[in-house]
Amino acid sequence: MKTNRRGFLLGTPLAAFGLAQFDEEAFAQTSDAGTPPDVVDFWVRHMGVPSHLVLGSETTRGRAPAGPETSNLAREPLFIHYDPDEGSLMTADQIPTAKMHPFTDAKVDFQLVRMRLNPADHHQFENYTSGAIYLDFQQGQPQSVFGELVSMATTTFSAIFPGPKSGSSGSSGSKSSSKSGSSGSSSSSSSASAASKSKPAAPAASPAATSVAAASPSANIQLQAPKQAQSITLPGGLGKTSFAAFAKDPRRTLFGSFLDVMSKVVNSPLTSYLPLLSLPVVGSVALAGIKGLVGSLQGQGGQQQWILQGAPTDVTATVDGSKASPEALRLRSGSYIVIPKEHSAAMKDQLGKLKIIDGFLVPKEATALDVFDAAPQTAQMVSYISLQVTVANTKGSKATG
């Protein structure tokens, strides 16, 4: 198989997407730092990506992952749904079967609304200066396409960027925050850059990181607009979903080069959210290539930190699907948040006291007029990504959730 001048296979995901030339040029100017074994382990062993599609898998083969178990329970996603009838949040497994949608096949629309990081996670995130979210939904039952059984999927991969730096523009009342691109912001970015170079960032969940809570603001990042919502049809109401989010330093990495190219392709400035690769309908072979691309971009050059890592999980969107797969993640029309499981304790006593408005957690008594002030003060120690889900009958009658 042909390789480029740095020895990387041109059969990698970048080449598969017509980016072989970018692959060659990007690696010529990016860091030679090794791929973290835990990143390769997650995408190959837990996401089911063939090892040859993840850059660095050869160099990490046979090596024990560094640190704790790489299927990091602390960073696995937990889905929480707001039930307006009950006026309470509940974990998705607690949604009663009777409240699931009654039709056979379901059409699921989903929109990533907000990301809100707690102070400790934001402290880590800003050191890395960027990150990404990967989400896919797959059909659980193959469909016949031109006489062949094919499982289809929809997938989105987007870059995200942190909010103001701690101690400089993080406070809404600071002078530096009132000037876009001010020298104060620039020096803060430079100092953060120097700090991240001088020593590696601590794990996002470390107890020591919580000590910055008082000084470091939480990060609020707006994600997809309603028109960017995606859809998937689930025959029998059954499917799977995968969810991953990570912080990444783009300097001298393939991820940074990819961001630069894609921002020019889509003619979009690097704001808080940049769609990189959203495909409404892909087959299983192409899906493996996309996952390999994401895993390669995350791992190459190191300098990354997990925010969420969720391997494929069964989902159901109908009554029949819930009965056929009782343990599956339950989806019904409405609002969800996704939190790392290690933040469960901070949410446990808050479920009956909170609701979701405009993608933010707020107190039950809050209105739309209160969101701006209430959201930063609500569930401060919890990081979450909010989603809006709509489940409809494939025959066209919309669900009544």
C-alpha positions, 0 to 999 in steps of 0.5 A, a space after each residue: 500500500 502506498 505511503 506518503 513521505 512520512 510513512 503514513 498510509 494513504 489508505 487512512 481516513 483522510 485519503 478516503 475523503 479525498 484529502 491525501 494531499 492534505 494528509 501529506 502536507 499536514 504531517 510535514 508541519 505537525 508534531 511528531 508526538 506519539 498518539 496517546 494509547 487511550 485514544 487508540 484504545 477507545 476508537 479501536 476497541 470501544 468504537 469498533 474502528 479497524 485499527 488501520 484507520 486510526 493513525 498511531 495504532 501501529 505505534 501503540 499496539 501491545 502497549 498498556 494504556 497509561 493511567 486508569 482503564 481507558 473505557 473511562 466510567 467517569 467520562 461516560 455520558 449519562 442522558 437526562 430528560 426533562 419531563 414537562 408532565 412531571 415537572 422534573 428531570 429524570 435519567 433516560 432509563 426512568 422514562 415509563 414505557 407508556 410515555 414512549 411513542 406508540 408507532 412502529 417505525 420512528 423518525 428522530 430529529 436531534 439538535 445539539 443546543 449548548 455545551 456548558 462546562 463546569 469551572 474545573 472542566 473549563 479550566 482544562 478546556 481553555 488550556 487546550 484552546 479548542 476541542 471537538 464533538 462527535 455524535 452519530 445515530 445508527 439504525 438498529 435494523 438493516 434496511 434493503 437498499 438495491 437488494 442488499 441489507 444496509 444499516 444507515 447512520 447520520 453523523 456530525 463532527 464539529 469543532 468547539 472553542 472555549 470562552 474567555 480566559 480565566 482571570 482576564 476576560 472571564 468576568 463580564 465586568 472586566 475591562 478586557 472583556 469589553 474589547 474584542 481582540 484586546 491585548 489583555 486577551 492576547 496576553 492571557 492566551 499567550 500565558 495559557 499557551 506557555 503554561 500548557 507547554 511547560 507542563 501537561 494539563 491535569 485530567 479534567 476530573 482531578 480533585 485538584 482542578 475543583 480548587 479553581 472553581 471560585 476563580 474560573 468561570 464556566 464556559 457556555 458554548 452555543 452549538 447547532 442552530 435549529 436548521 442544522 438539526 439532523 434526522 435518522 429513521 429507526 425501523 422498529 424504533 431501535 438504533 444505536 448512538 455514539 457520543 464523544 467530546 474532547 479538548 485538543 490543542 491545535 498547535 502543530 497537530 493535524 487537528 489544527 491543520 484540519 481546522 484551518 482548511 475546513 474554516 476556509 472551505 466553509 468560509 466561516 471564522 473560528 467562533 465558538 462552534 465550527 461544523 466540520 463534517 455532518 453527513 445525513 446518510 452514510 453506510 457502515 463502511 463510510 461510518 467506520 472511515 469517519 470514526 477513524 478520521 475523528 480518532 486520528 485527528 484527536 490522537 495525532 500529536 497528543 495534547 488532548 483531554 477527554 470531556 465525554 467518551 461514549 461507545 455505541 449504546 442501544 437506543 429506542 424511540 417507541 413502545 415496541 422498541 422499549 419492550 424489545 430492548 428494555 435496557 436501551 437508552 429511551 428517546 422521546 420528544 423533548 429536552 435532554 442534557 448529557 453529563 459525565 457520570 462522575 457529575 451524577 452526585 452533583 445532580 442527584 438532589 437537583 432533579 426535581 428542582 430544575 428544568 431546561 430552557 433554551 438548552 440551559 439548566 435553570 430552576 423550576 420557577 425560572 422563565 425565559 426572561 430569567 435564563 441569562 442570569 439563572 443559568 450560570 448559577 444553576 448546577 455550577 459543578 456539572 458539565 453538560 451538553 444539551 440536546 433537543 429531540 423530536 420523535 415522529 411517525 415515519 408515516 408523517 403524523 408528528 409525535 405528541 411527546 
